[in-house]
Amino acid sequence: MRLTDIFQKIDSNHDRYVRELKELLAIPSVSTYSHHRGDVRRAAEWVLNHCKRIGLEARLEDTGGHPVVIASRCPHQNRPTLLVYGHYDVQPAEPEEEWNTAPFQPTVRDGFLYARGASDDKGQFFTYLKALEVILAVTGDLPINVKILVEGEEEIGSPHLGAFLKKNRELLRADAIAISDGSQFSEDVPAITYGLRGLSYMQITVQGPRTDLHSGSFGGIAPNPINALVSILAQLKNPDGTIAIPGFYDTVAPLEPWEREAMGALPFSEEKLKAYLGLERLCEEPGYSALESKTARPTLDINGIWGGFSGEGAKTVIPAKAGAKVSMRLVPHQKPRDIAALFTQYVTRLCPKEVSLQVNALHGAEPVLVSRDLPQVQAAVRAIHAGFGVAPVFIREGGSIPIVNLLKEVLELEAILLLGWGRPDDGAHAPNERFSLSDFKKGIRSAAALFFELHSCCCA
Amino acid sequence: MRLTDIFQKIDSNHDRYVRELKELLAIPSVSTYSHHRGDVRRAAEWVLNHCKRIGLEARLEDTGGHPVVIASRCPHQNRPTLLVYGHYDVQPAEPEEEWNTAPFQPTVRDGFLYARGASDDKGQFFTYLKALEVILAVTGDLPINVKILVEGEEEIGSPHLGAFLKKNRELLRADAIAISDGSQFSEDVPAITYGLRGLSYMQITVQGPRTDLHSGSFGGIAPNPINALVSILAQLKNPDGTIAIPGFYDTVAPLEPWEREAMGALPFSEEKLKAYLGLERLCEEPGYSALESKTARPTLDINGIWGGFSGEGAKTVIPAKAGAKVSMRLVPHQKPRDIAALFTQYVTRLCPKEVSLQVNALHGAEPVLVSRDLPQVQAAVRAIHAGFGVAPVFIREGGSIPIVNLLKEVLELEAILLLGWGRPDDGAHAPNERFSLSDFKKGIRSAAALFFELHSCCCA
């Protein structure tokens, strides 16, 4: 069987793969720092050349910011195409003094490769290049078509990716996209992330008197915008923690029995989480577990509030203005635009008549839910099972991933395969970031298996 | 009648009085600026020498900060003593470019004397020196005993006055204190301020998770301290604007019928106030007029609130902490310490159990109410009637005056005569501060009359 040959070859090439990855990790491609602009470009060129070397057509594309590497090999007109997304830029390494070995001197210790970007995301997207290389070496061909998109601005919010995708929509057309830029559920529990929460981020500003007033002279008659603001905000949630905005839950798709069962079976410790957060109790939604509440149920949080005097001591002011930022995490089938409208309608109704209110929608993101019944998802299940030796669990994540929304929307993709090869404690964005060499190998295996599984499932 | 002679002499000396006041006003005794330290001392010495020149025993007293001028003339062992309080320091003049004439080049224009300190407080306390001078000139004696206390740190919060008063409690003992450092109710409506609100200023801090969290990863299970804070704060007031803290109103002395009648008769325009504040409606306490609500009823205002992200854009954080400053204006017989305890008890009860709460009392001030039935107050009524030609109105002020609490408490004085000679639009603390020359003259007359009236009422 070809996969056995391929896995064997992956094992025998392992040390070379690690050496190559170390080369890439040694380039400090910190996208946020202008003094690293040259390094960022150097990393892009390294990826470009590597793609060419393994037999892909590849080029750098200018975006207005850091370049995108585009590579492809599409030999089969009637077979499916997999688009692979990754990013070659990294977070800053500060505080560098907290690293045990220098962040850009990749070092192997106890089965882990330590370096900034090891897990996020150089080590993870590199698995696909190694998988392609080994398939081509062993079979002389690819079972399906492949397109590679590796950007250099993920860590700064992908400011140029949207425009780039729109311009290259046809070029990037695919039947599925694989993104390995996250983690397994926990060590040796590989996962497919099939759900992401969406977001509706609002700002409200309350205006009282035209100017700040002395609370001695005007307290008792001047409407206080902070008092008004807290009275509005306090009515956003019910005493049991559920959200009081009328209609908020109307479009929420109920959790399916299999999901609740799957989540209930995950090795999740509330006690560990409470210890980590320094809390005596969590505040789950009534009727839902902690894991369900934090990943699969909608929320409302006040993310910021301000008004009046916050310095040391006592200043007796009635401020002219006060404001707050409020965000709601959304789940299918809530639409950010509809939720923003319900929010606006509700707070407008709550606003005491003696002050005036301004409501702004600052940001919105659609929730994402990928059906596990899609053949591409089932192909990923089998690929991970082959690569890791255990079947993946299905998980939902509480946050949104902006590039996922972008890719889904612009490229009109349903089959989004979020296959994190890392671990929650890899230290992405933190000192001593690392990537398990065992995960690296399993990731390459799974990536290789995925090409074959996508061929089997979609060309039957 | 002697008072007629005295008033006549005040009229004929008017120009000289203005010239002398201009000398004092020309000294930039800005107490908050260390580079004006020499000027502040020069002003103290000017007052000292002036007191001596008009026939008082006088000296400078060191306080650790700017000096206090102490002057007295106590010829009658069995007659009452009036203590006069004033301050020779002034606010900074910035923004100087907004002054029509230089702040320390006193200038008469259209019946007003323009200069920093003209109304607050050099021009006002100077009326007592001129009154004493003229009484001594006309009668060769004083009808009662007088003590003068003029400090140089009022505009920076009188940091050394408390210690000074405690050390000189016996020296300053008096039967009444006159303070002219405020204003009439409005032009040609002289007033006796018989009530000041007190203050209880609290700070509350709510702690949620031990560190800031990402609202995507932890929203739905992590207790949000801002949400908890607003739920607490929103319950401090009832929907009708009254204060919901149990027991808060228990010790509030009801407004007496004469007070409500007096306040109702004052020339007070809600329309003007609304226009000034830029508001369509005021929020009076139910059952009370705007004037009653802002001067004679207790209040609760949130003076500041903070927590999480208040910058531009959207940051999805659940902060570890949030806090607020809340102050309550108090009226007799509310005690700041008791109110602070009721507040603490109530918010502790309101605090959701998944977060922790810290409550601190930052500042307290007793409410002040001076009985209009005191003979000294009735003496002041007659003195103002004589000096201004109309009887004064009785008013309460919404703020506290820290030096009043200090003087009342340390010197154990009940008869506190708050007799503002200025006008609300004198521009104290603002550019183009001024003092009406007509008010200056009426103030001197009233001050002179007060000495005789205190003699009549208390030595009958």
Interface residues (C-beta under 8 A of the other chain):
Chain A: R197 L199 Y201 G208 P209 R210 T211 L213 H214 S215 G216 S217 F218 G219 G220 I221 A222 P223 N224 I226 N227 L229 V230 S231 L233 A234 Q235 L236 K237 L273 L277 G278 L279 E280 R281 L282 C283 E284 E285 A290 S293 K294 T295 R297 T299 L300 D301 I302 N303 G304 I305 W306 G307 G308 F309 S310 G313 A314 K315 T316 V317 I318 P319 A322 G323 A324 K325 S327 R329 K353 E354 L362 H363 E397 G398 G399 S400
Chain B: R197 L199 Y201 G208 P209 R210 T211 L213 H214 S215 G216 S217 F218 G219 G220 I221 A222 P223 N224 I226 N227 L229 V230 S231 L233 A234 Q235 L236 K237 L273 L277 G278 L279 E280 R281 L282 C283 E284 E285 A290 S293 K294 T295 R297 T299 L300 D301 I302 N303 G304 I305 W306 G307 G308 F309 S310 G313 A314 K315 T316 V317 I318 P319 A322 G323 A324 K325 S327 R329 K353 E354 L362 H363 E397 G398 G399 S400
